[in-house]
């Protein structure tokens, strides 16, 4: 029967600047005279690639008989290091460690110790710890050759009453939604009439909007187009505006 199993936590500086990439716990187990420890973690490097540290230890006390100790360090899809010591009687101790720079593969360390007590009962201890494959580096921030804001799709846009014109919004961060409003010159409300809502996702940095201006010679002047943008990241809001000047020419 296993006597106890605990996890020892270690914290290392220089690991947070690239985000959480692996468990940083050492696995420890003891059963009677046999003990096993395994520890695998990543630590500080650069270029968004952390180093890998592997450690494993197996041992027995003077009360161990007819047992063996096994150590294994493995980097998946690259190489492994393994050594087994058999015919353990009494005290024995074995360990292995390795540090790897700029390692992108997953890796693990394991230790196994098994045998008999002096009274003849069997016992064993096993410890295992691993790190996952490094995530891809963060992509560079997108660049935007165009300024954010609203502009006519047709750069020579000259709207007249009764005509339909299209406008384009450019944002420099992804949006969850865009609400479009148009305020006519005679409208006294804050934003005018709500026309439509466009939904977005993590790839949404543009939106287009078509509007038919009221017909009739009296419907001229500056029409204020407002886009209320809801950011995808935190659902906060901001506005972009554009004034379309409607004339009879």
Helices and strands as residue ranges (DSSP letters): E 4-9, G 16-18, E 25-31, E 34-46, E 49-60, E 64-75, E 79-88, E 92-100, E 107-117, E 122-131, E 149-152, E 164-170, E 175-183, E 193-199, E 206-212, E 221-231, E 237-246
